[in-house]
Amino acid sequence: MIKVISVSIFFLTLISAAQNKETIEWINNNSILIEDANSDSQLIDFEEKIPVKFSNAKIFGFGEASHNTKEFFTIKSKFFKHLVKTQGIRVFIMEESYQAEAGINEWISGGKGNIKTIAENFNIGFWRSKEVVDLLQWMRDFNLDKPKDDQIRFYGMDIQNGKNLNREIRDFVNGYRIPIDEDILKIADSCSNKNIEYDKPTNWAKIQVPKLKKLKETILDYISRINLSEEKERSIIRSINYLIKYTEYVSNTKGFRERNEFRDLKMFENVKWIIENESENGKAFIWAHNEHINKKEMYSAGSDIINLGRRLKDYYKEDFYSVGFDFATGKIKGYVTDEKNGNHWKTYHIKKPFRRTYARTLNLVDKNIYFIDLAKVVEKEPAEFFSKENEYLLIGGGGYQPKPLYKIKISKIYSESYDALIFVKKISVPDYELSEL
C-alpha cells in the first residue's frame, strides 16, 4: 500500500513539474515586457502588443498588492501617462478623500505651493511619497499649457474621512449668508468630527443623516434662486454628500463584510458620479488597492464580498478594465505593534517567493517586469495555471505582517479577478523623504 502511494506521489510530482514548465514557457512567449519601473520611460513592447480589450476600454482600474511599494507606484504612473497621451484620459481618481482634491487641483493647475506642501493634502500617508508627488508634478507640467477643459483633474473617491467637510459647508453658508440655524450647522460639525469605532455599531447615523439631508435641501433651494457657477454648486453638494456617506459609514461598522461592502458601494457611487459629471469623454483612471480594483470579489476566492471593481464591471461591462499587481521578492514595510519599544514601521526583506503562491511560478519567467493579458490566458494558456485557485499576499493598510503569515496569504483565481496582471520580480520601499524637494 505504501509503495502504491509513493508511486502515485512520484507521478503526480512529474505531472505537476511538466505543467509548471509548460506554464512558464507559455508566459515567456505570451507576456508583454515592461522594460523598467521608471515612470518616465516608454512602454515600448506594450505599445506594439496592446490587448484589444485594453485599447477599447474607457475606465482603467490599476491596483497594487500593497500600499507602500515603489514599483507599483511608478509603473502605475507610467501607464497613466501612456493613457493620457494615447487615450485622452484626463480624470485621475484615487483611493483618497474628497478633501484632498481642492489643494491638489489648485496646484496641478498652476497654483502656488511646493511639492512638499501639496503632498500634505493627502489624508492617506502612503501617498506622501516622492513617487506619487512626482506624478502630481508631471500633471502640473502637462496642464500648464492646456485650456481648462483639457487639463488633468484629481479626484478622491473614499469615504473614510470626515475631516474639514463641515468647514467647507460653513464657509459656503456664511459666504452667501444663507439663513440656516446654527444648531443644524453644529450637526454637520459633529458628523465631520465623529471618530470611527470599528465593531461598535450605533443608530447614530439614523438620527443625524435626516438632519444633514435637510441641510442639503435648504442649500439646494437657496442655490436655485441665486446666480452660482456650476463648479461651485457641484463642489458644495459633493461636500454634503460625502459628509452624509461618511456619517453612514461611521455607524455601519458592525461586521467585516458589511463595512467593506458599504465602503466600496459608496466608492462606486462616487466614481460613477465623477465619470458622469467630470469626464468629458467618459474615461477615467482609478488608483487603488488590488482588493478594490479586482472585478470579482474582495479577499479570498468565494467570499463574494462585492467590491468597487465588481460593481464597475457589472455596470460598465467591457468599458472597465481591471489590472492587478503581484510580486516575488524585495523590501517592504510593515507596522509593528510594540508596547515595550513603541509602535513603529519596520522594513522587511522577502528573499524568495512563498510556497503555494502564484508568485512562486511567475518568478521563474524570463522577464523582470511583465504584463499578462488574462483574456488571452483564458483562451489559450494550456495548463490553466491562472484559472486555478492559488495564493497571493494580501498586504493592506498595516503593511507586511509576516507573523502569522497565513493571515495575509489568501486564495485567488487570477483569471476571474483581473483583466490583466502586472508581475514585478523585485520590489522596494517608496521614498518618503520630501524635505529636499
NUTI-450710 format. One record per residue (C-alpha): x, y, z; residue in one letter. Coordinates in steps of 0.05 Angstrom, whole numbers, plus 5000, padded with zeros to 4 digits. Layout:
BEGIN
+------+-------+------+---+
| east | north |   up | r |
+------+-------+------+---+
|    X |     Y |    Z | A |
...
+------+-------+------+---+
***
This chain:
BEGIN
+------+-------+------+---+
| east | north |   up | r |
+------+-------+------+---+
| 5000 |  5000 | 5000 | M |
| 5056 |  5048 | 5019 | I |
| 5092 |  5030 | 4954 | K |
| 5029 |  5047 | 4913 | V |
| 5022 |  5114 | 4948 | I |
| 5095 |  5131 | 4937 | S |
| 5089 |  5115 | 4862 | V |
| 5026 |  5157 | 4857 | S |
| 5061 |  5216 | 4891 | I |
| 5120 |  5208 | 4844 | F |
| 5077 |  5211 | 4782 | F |
| 5036 |  5269 | 4808 | L |
| 5101 |  5307 | 4821 | T |
| 5124 |  5293 | 4750 | L |
| 5058 |  5317 | 4721 | I |
| 5060 |  5380 | 4764 | S |
| 5131 |  5395 | 4743 | A |
| 5113 |  5385 | 4669 | A |
| 5053 |  5431 | 4676 | Q |
| 5095 |  5483 | 4712 | N |
| 5147 |  5481 | 4657 | K |
| 5093 |  5488 | 4604 | E |
| 5063 |  5547 | 4641 | T |
| 5130 |  5583 | 4647 | I |
| 5145 |  5572 | 4573 | E |
| 5076 |  5598 | 4554 | W |
| 5084 |  5661 | 4596 | I |
| 5154 |  5672 | 4568 | N |
| 5125 |  5672 | 4498 | N |
| 5060 |  5709 | 4512 | N |
| 5073 |  5761 | 4566 | S |
| 5087 |  5833 | 4548 | I |
| 5153 |  5861 | 4573 | L |
| 5152 |  5924 | 4616 | I |
| 5222 |  5947 | 4604 | E |
| 5234 |  5981 | 4671 | D |
| 5199 |  6013 | 4730 | A |
| 5219 |  6084 | 4710 | N |
| 5155 |  6125 | 4708 | S |
| 5181 |  6169 | 4652 | D |
| 5204 |  6115 | 4603 | S |
| 5164 |  6088 | 4545 | Q |
| 5123 |  6024 | 4544 | L |
| 5157 |  6001 | 4481 | I |
| 5136 |  5927 | 4479 | D |
| 5067 |  5943 | 4506 | F |
| 5053 |  5995 | 4453 | E |
| 5068 |  5943 | 4400 | E |
| 5024 |  5889 | 4432 | K |
| 4967 |  5927 | 4466 | I |
| 4910 |  5879 | 4482 | P |
| 4846 |  5894 | 4444 | V |
| 4804 |  5899 | 4508 | K |
| 4854 |  5948 | 4537 | F |
| 4850 |  5992 | 4474 | S |
| 4774 |  5991 | 4475 | N |
| 4765 |  6006 | 4549 | A |
| 4748 |  6073 | 4579 | K |
| 4756 |  6064 | 4654 | I |
| 4822 |  6035 | 4677 | F |
| 4829 |  6008 | 4748 | G |
| 4901 |  5997 | 4768 | F |
| 4911 |  5961 | 4834 | G |
| 4971 |  5947 | 4878 | E |
| 4988 |  5887 | 4921 | A |
| 5010 |  5934 | 4976 | S |
| 5002 |  6008 | 4990 | H |
| 5076 |  6021 | 5002 | N |
| 5115 |  5995 | 4943 | T |
| 5156 |  6039 | 4898 | K |
| 5150 |  5998 | 4835 | E |
| 5074 |  5994 | 4839 | F |
| 5072 |  6070 | 4843 | F |
| 5120 |  6083 | 4786 | T |
| 5091 |  6031 | 4739 | I |
| 5020 |  6057 | 4751 | K |
| 5046 |  6127 | 4737 | S |
| 5078 |  6102 | 4673 | K |
| 5012 |  6072 | 4649 | F |
| 4972 |  6134 | 4670 | F |
| 5018 |  6178 | 4628 | K |
| 5011 |  6130 | 4570 | H |
| 4935 |  6134 | 4575 | L |
| 4935 |  6209 | 4580 | V |
| 4975 |  6213 | 4515 | K |
| 4941 |  6158 | 4476 | T |
| 4870 |  6152 | 4503 | Q |
| 4855 |  6223 | 4525 | G |
| 4848 |  6206 | 4598 | I |
| 4840 |  6270 | 4640 | R |
| 4806 |  6244 | 4703 | V |
| 4850 |  6213 | 4757 | F |
| 4812 |  6181 | 4815 | I |
| 4849 |  6156 | 4876 | M |
| 4834 |  6116 | 4939 | E |
| 4836 |  6181 | 4977 | E |
| 4788 |  6230 | 5009 | S |
| 4747 |  6284 | 4974 | Y |
| 4781 |  6335 | 5019 | Q |
| 4848 |  6324 | 4984 | A |
| 4820 |  6349 | 4917 | E |
| 4818 |  6425 | 4924 | A |
| 4891 |  6436 | 4944 | G |
| 4918 |  6386 | 4894 | I |
| 4876 |  6411 | 4836 | N |
| 4895 |  6483 | 4850 | E |
| 4969 |  6465 | 4848 | W |
| 4968 |  6419 | 4787 | I |
| 4930 |  6474 | 4751 | S |
| 4988 |  6522 | 4762 | G |
| 4973 |  6549 | 4833 | G |
| 5024 |  6568 | 4886 | K |
| 5058 |  6520 | 4932 | G |
| 5113 |  6468 | 4931 | N |
| 5112 |  6393 | 4923 | I |
| 5121 |  6380 | 4998 | K |
| 5063 |  6423 | 5020 | T |
| 5020 |  6394 | 4964 | I |
| 5034 |  6323 | 4989 | A |
| 5005 |  6344 | 5057 | E |
| 4936 |  6347 | 5024 | N |
| 4935 |  6271 | 5024 | F |
| 4899 |  6241 | 5083 | N |
| 4930 |  6173 | 5068 | I |
| 5003 |  6176 | 5088 | G |
| 5025 |  6124 | 5036 | F |
| 5014 |  6175 | 4981 | W |
| 5061 |  6225 | 5012 | R |
| 5119 |  6195 | 4974 | S |
| 5166 |  6222 | 4922 | K |
| 5138 |  6173 | 4871 | E |
| 5067 |  6199 | 4879 | V |
| 5084 |  6273 | 4884 | V |
| 5129 |  6265 | 4822 | D |
| 5066 |  6244 | 4786 | L |
| 5030 |  6306 | 4811 | L |
| 5088 |  6347 | 4785 | Q |
| 5080 |  6314 | 4717 | W |
| 5006 |  6331 | 4718 | M |
| 5023 |  6403 | 4734 | R |
| 5073 |  6407 | 4677 | D |
| 5023 |  6375 | 4630 | F |
| 4968 |  6423 | 4650 | N |
| 5008 |  6488 | 4645 | L |
| 4998 |  6500 | 4570 | D |
| 4928 |  6468 | 4566 | K |
| 4860 |  6502 | 4568 | P |
| 4820 |  6485 | 4630 | K |
| 4775 |  6434 | 4595 | D |
| 4836 |  6395 | 4572 | D |
| 4872 |  6393 | 4639 | Q |
| 4881 |  6332 | 4684 | I |
| 4838 |  6335 | 4746 | R |
| 4849 |  6297 | 4812 | F |
| 4790 |  6265 | 4849 | Y |
| 4782 |  6227 | 4915 | G |
| 4731 |  6171 | 4919 | M |
| 4739 |  6145 | 4990 | D |
| 4692 |  6159 | 5049 | I |
| 4734 |  6140 | 5109 | Q |
| 4749 |  6212 | 5129 | N |
| 4701 |  6267 | 5150 | G |
| 4753 |  6318 | 5170 | K |
| 4740 |  6390 | 5149 | N |
| 4677 |  6375 | 5108 | L |
| 4639 |  6418 | 5158 | N |
| 4686 |  6476 | 5146 | R |
| 4671 |  6477 | 5071 | E |
| 4596 |  6476 | 5087 | I |
| 4603 |  6532 | 5139 | R |
| 4645 |  6575 | 5092 | D |
| 4593 |  6568 | 5038 | F |
| 4535 |  6583 | 5084 | V |
| 4570 |  6643 | 5115 | N |
| 4597 |  6668 | 5048 | G |
| 4528 |  6671 | 5016 | Y |
| 4492 |  6689 | 5081 | R |
| 4445 |  6630 | 5076 | I |
| 4395 |  6631 | 5134 | P |
| 4410 |  6564 | 5167 | I |
| 4401 |  6552 | 5241 | D |
| 4467 |  6545 | 5279 | E |
| 4441 |  6481 | 5311 | D |
| 4438 |  6449 | 5242 | I |
| 4509 |  6471 | 5227 | L |
| 4531 |  6441 | 5293 | K |
| 4503 |  6374 | 5269 | I |
| 4549 |  6380 | 5208 | A |
| 4607 |  6395 | 5256 | D |
| 4592 |  6334 | 5300 | S |
| 4586 |  6288 | 5239 | C |
| 4650 |  6314 | 5208 | S |
| 4689 |  6304 | 5273 | N |
| 4659 |  6237 | 5292 | K |
| 4712 |  6183 | 5301 | N |
| 4704 |  6114 | 5271 | I |
| 4698 |  6060 | 5324 | E |
| 4701 |  5993 | 5288 | Y |
| 4657 |  5936 | 5314 | D |
| 4616 |  5986 | 5355 | K |
| 4554 |  5997 | 5313 | P |
| 4503 |  6050 | 5334 | T |
| 4439 |  6082 | 5308 | N |
| 4474 |  6149 | 5309 | W |
| 4472 |  6157 | 5233 | A |
| 4397 |  6145 | 5231 | K |
| 4388 |  6206 | 5275 | I |
| 4439 |  6251 | 5240 | Q |
| 4430 |  6235 | 5166 | V |
| 4359 |  6263 | 5161 | P |
| 4385 |  6328 | 5190 | K |
| 4442 |  6331 | 5140 | L |
| 4393 |  6317 | 5083 | K |
| 4350 |  6375 | 5109 | K |
| 4412 |  6419 | 5107 | L |
| 4425 |  6397 | 5036 | K |
| 4353 |  6413 | 5015 | E |
| 4359 |  6483 | 5045 | T |
| 4423 |  6497 | 5008 | I |
| 4395 |  6469 | 4943 | L |
| 4334 |  6513 | 4950 | D |
| 4378 |  6574 | 4961 | Y |
| 4423 |  6556 | 4902 | I |
| 4363 |  6552 | 4855 | S |
| 4349 |  6626 | 4870 | R |
| 4419 |  6655 | 4860 | I |
| 4469 |  6660 | 4804 | N |
| 4520 |  6609 | 4824 | L |
| 4573 |  6577 | 4779 | S |
| 4563 |  6504 | 4762 | E |
| 4631 |  6488 | 4791 | E |
| 4615 |  6518 | 4859 | K |
| 4547 |  6485 | 4861 | E |
| 4577 |  6417 | 4847 | R |
| 4631 |  6427 | 4899 | S |
| 4584 |  6445 | 4957 | I |
| 4535 |  6389 | 4940 | I |
| 4592 |  6339 | 4936 | R |
| 4618 |  6360 | 5004 | S |
| 4550 |  6349 | 5036 | I |
| 4541 |  6282 | 5000 | N |
| 4610 |  6259 | 5024 | Y |
| 4592 |  6280 | 5095 | L |
| 4528 |  6240 | 5091 | I |
| 4565 |  6179 | 5066 | K |
| 4618 |  6186 | 5120 | Y |
| 4565 |  6192 | 5173 | T |
| 4531 |  6129 | 5148 | E |
| 4599 |  6093 | 5146 | Y |
| 4615 |  6112 | 5218 | V |
| 4553 |  6075 | 5241 | S |
| 4560 |  6017 | 5193 | N |
| 4618 |  5982 | 5227 | T |
| 4584 |  5920 | 5256 | K |
| 4617 |  5867 | 5214 | G |
| 4677 |  5859 | 5168 | F |
| 4634 |  5843 | 5108 | R |
| 4582 |  5897 | 5120 | E |
| 4631 |  5955 | 5128 | R |
| 4674 |  5934 | 5069 | N |
| 4615 |  5925 | 5022 | E |
| 4586 |  5992 | 5045 | F |
| 4652 |  6029 | 5035 | R |
| 4662 |  6000 | 4965 | D |
| 4589 |  6014 | 4947 | L |
| 4599 |  6087 | 4964 | K |
| 4665 |  6090 | 4927 | M |
| 4628 |  6062 | 4866 | F |
| 4575 |  6115 | 4872 | E |
| 4628 |  6169 | 4876 | N |
| 4667 |  6142 | 4816 | V |
| 4603 |  6137 | 4776 | K |
| 4585 |  6209 | 4793 | W |
| 4655 |  6234 | 4775 | I |
| 4655 |  6198 | 4708 | I |
| 4585 |  6223 | 4690 | E |
| 4596 |  6295 | 4713 | N |
| 4670 |  6310 | 4708 | E |
| 4696 |  6268 | 4649 | S |
| 4685 |  6299 | 4581 | E |
| 4697 |  6233 | 4545 | N |
| 4672 |  6184 | 4598 | G |
| 4742 |  6160 | 4612 | K |
| 4780 |  6155 | 4678 | A |
| 4840 |  6124 | 4712 | F |
| 4829 |  6094 | 4782 | I |
| 4887 |  6083 | 4831 | W |
| 4872 |  6037 | 4890 | A |
| 4889 |  5971 | 4923 | H |
| 4881 |  5904 | 4887 | N |
| 4822 |  5886 | 4932 | E |
| 4782 |  5947 | 4910 | H |
| 4802 |  5942 | 4836 | I |
| 4793 |  5868 | 4822 | N |
| 4729 |  5853 | 4784 | K |
| 4706 |  5792 | 4823 | K |
| 4704 |  5800 | 4899 | E |
| 4742 |  5825 | 4958 | M |
| 4793 |  5780 | 4993 | Y |
| 4793 |  5704 | 4986 | S |
| 4761 |  5667 | 4928 | A |
| 4689 |  5650 | 4945 | G |
| 4680 |  5707 | 4994 | S |
| 4630 |  5741 | 4947 | D |
| 4643 |  5807 | 4984 | I |
| 4621 |  5856 | 4930 | I |
| 4675 |  5908 | 4919 | N |
| 4685 |  5970 | 4876 | L |
| 4714 |  5932 | 4817 | G |
| 4657 |  5882 | 4815 | R |
| 4606 |  5939 | 4814 | R |
| 4646 |  5975 | 4760 | L |
| 4649 |  5913 | 4717 | K |
| 4575 |  5898 | 4726 | D |
| 4556 |  5969 | 4708 | Y |
| 4607 |  5989 | 4655 | Y |
| 4619 |  5919 | 4626 | K |
| 4679 |  5918 | 4579 | E |
| 4689 |  5993 | 4587 | D |
| 4721 |  5977 | 4654 | F |
| 4790 |  5945 | 4652 | Y |
| 4820 |  5917 | 4716 | S |
| 4895 |  5909 | 4726 | V |
| 4923 |  5873 | 4787 | G |
| 4994 |  5870 | 4813 | F |
| 5036 |  5815 | 4844 | D |
| 5109 |  5808 | 4864 | F |
| 5161 |  5757 | 4886 | A |
| 5216 |  5787 | 4929 | T |
| 5243 |  5852 | 4956 | G |
| 5237 |  5901 | 5013 | K |
| 5171 |  5924 | 5042 | I |
| 5149 |  5959 | 5105 | K |
| 5103 |  5932 | 5159 | G |
| 5073 |  5965 | 5221 | Y |
| 5097 |  5934 | 5286 | V |
| 5056 |  5940 | 5350 | T |
| 5107 |  5941 | 5406 | D |
| 5084 |  5961 | 5476 | E |
| 5156 |  5960 | 5503 | K |
| 5192 |  5999 | 5449 | N |
| 5134 |  6036 | 5417 | G |
| 5095 |  6023 | 5354 | N |
| 5136 |  6034 | 5291 | H |
| 5146 |  6016 | 5217 | W |
| 5197 |  5963 | 5202 | K |
| 5228 |  5944 | 5135 | T |
| 5225 |  5870 | 5119 | Y |
| 5264 |  5834 | 5065 | H |
| 5227 |  5779 | 5028 | I |
| 5283 |  5738 | 4999 | K |
| 5243 |  5687 | 4960 | K |
| 5171 |  5677 | 4939 | P |
| 5128 |  5635 | 4986 | F |
| 5105 |  5565 | 4972 | R |
| 5037 |  5553 | 4940 | R |
| 5033 |  5623 | 4914 | T |
| 5025 |  5648 | 4842 | Y |
| 5090 |  5686 | 4852 | A |
| 5130 |  5622 | 4862 | R |
| 5117 |  5604 | 4789 | T |
| 5113 |  5674 | 4760 | L |
| 5182 |  5689 | 4787 | N |
| 5212 |  5637 | 4740 | L |
| 5192 |  5675 | 4677 | V |
| 5249 |  5706 | 4636 | D |
| 5226 |  5779 | 4647 | K |
| 5235 |  5822 | 4710 | N |
| 5171 |  5861 | 4700 | I |
| 5115 |  5839 | 4653 | Y |
| 5042 |  5847 | 4634 | F |
| 4996 |  5787 | 4624 | I |
| 4932 |  5794 | 4584 | D |
| 4886 |  5748 | 4623 | L |
| 4834 |  5746 | 4568 | A |
| 4887 |  5713 | 4525 | K |
| 4904 |  5667 | 4583 | V |
| 4832 |  5641 | 4588 | V |
| 4830 |  5627 | 4513 | E |
| 4899 |  5597 | 4501 | K |
| 4941 |  5582 | 4564 | E |
| 4950 |  5506 | 4561 | P |
| 4959 |  5486 | 4634 | A |
| 4904 |  5533 | 4660 | E |
| 4951 |  5559 | 4714 | F |
| 4916 |  5626 | 4721 | F |
| 4847 |  5593 | 4723 | S |
| 4863 |  5551 | 4784 | K |
| 4857 |  5575 | 4855 | E |
| 4924 |  5595 | 4884 | N |
| 4950 |  5643 | 4937 | E |
| 4979 |  5713 | 4938 | Y |
| 5000 |  5761 | 4993 | L |
| 4946 |  5810 | 5014 | L |
| 4983 |  5869 | 5044 | I |
| 4936 |  5923 | 5068 | G |
| 4940 |  5987 | 5109 | G |
| 4984 |  5957 | 5162 | G |
| 5036 |  5937 | 5111 | G |
| 5071 |  5869 | 5111 | Y |
| 5051 |  5826 | 5171 | Q |
| 5092 |  5762 | 5170 | P |
| 5071 |  5735 | 5238 | K |
| 5029 |  5695 | 5227 | P |
| 5039 |  5693 | 5152 | L |
| 4976 |  5653 | 5138 | Y |
| 4934 |  5714 | 5155 | K |
| 4960 |  5752 | 5094 | I |
| 4962 |  5692 | 5046 | K |
| 4894 |  5689 | 5012 | I |
| 4868 |  5648 | 4955 | S |
| 4850 |  5678 | 4887 | K |
| 4834 |  5656 | 4817 | I |
| 4872 |  5708 | 4776 | Y |
| 4835 |  5696 | 4711 | S |
| 4769 |  5714 | 4746 | E |
| 4797 |  5772 | 4786 | S |
| 4830 |  5816 | 4734 | Y |
| 4831 |  5832 | 4661 | D |
| 4907 |  5836 | 4665 | A |
| 4963 |  5823 | 4715 | L |
| 5029 |  5861 | 4723 | I |
| 5083 |  5820 | 4757 | F |
| 5145 |  5851 | 4788 | V |
| 5200 |  5804 | 4809 | K |
| 5234 |  5851 | 4859 | K |
| 5202 |  5908 | 4897 | I |
| 5229 |  5964 | 4942 | S |
| 5205 |  6016 | 4991 | V |
| 5180 |  6084 | 4966 | P |
| 5219 |  6148 | 4981 | D |
| 5183 |  6186 | 5036 | Y |
| 5238 |  6239 | 5044 | E |
| 5206 |  6301 | 5013 | L |
| 5245 |  6353 | 5052 | S |
| 5298 |  6362 | 4998 | E |
| 5247 |  6377 | 4944 | L |
+------+-------+------+---+
***
